[in-house]
Amino acid sequence: MKNGTYNVIRFRMQFVSAYLLRGRDGYVLFDSGYPYFERLFKRRCRQNGLSADQIRLILLSHGHIDHVGGARALSELTGAPVAIDRRDAACLTTGRFAPLIPRTWLGWLTTLAANRQVLPPNCRFTPDILLDGELDLNEYGVAGRAFHTPGHTQGSLSVILDSGEAVIGDAVMVNFPFLSEPSYPIYADDLDQVRASVAKILAVKPRIIYTSHGGPVTPEAVRRRYRL
Ligand SMILES: [Zn+2]
């Protein structure tokens, strides 16, 4: 949107996006898409001229099936370890997700079906790294850090790169019918926490904000929508 270096590559994985965060000699993959999307992932790699073994880490924004479903398969494919906040990690081993609490009409419309989803047994695994709300990505060659932005789930994480690009998972969504405007997440554990986390994201002064559903959005649009 503005001039500057772009270090984020979007991988559209049907209804959700994963992101590649560019580093000095490889990438951090932010989220893994749904289960069984390995072929789509490989195609996205080819389209972007990169190979799976360039991925140094798979960082999961939070424990929902569209973000963690492919993690085991992509870890096996890339050889990269998987990191998730410990508060959202249980779903990876049990296959069960915390109940979704709808917060918008789209949430109410979809919650019954969404709450029936389980992680298939062959997608379950024990994650390599359990986080306590933060991670310095420089350890993986990427100039940036992950920080805790709870509310959508208790273990939700966002990333801010030194270049000013933020990747925030589901802390903000861009959904039907507001296809170009940021909106509240359709499900959230705690809306007050969501607001506090969005304020935290704006406080790190991103120049652009990448969301997992729709977007990207500007910080100004998010500030307007959340009245912050
Ligand atoms: Zn989610």
Residues whose N, C-alpha, C, O or C-beta is under 5 A from the ligand:
A	BS01	ZN	H64 D170
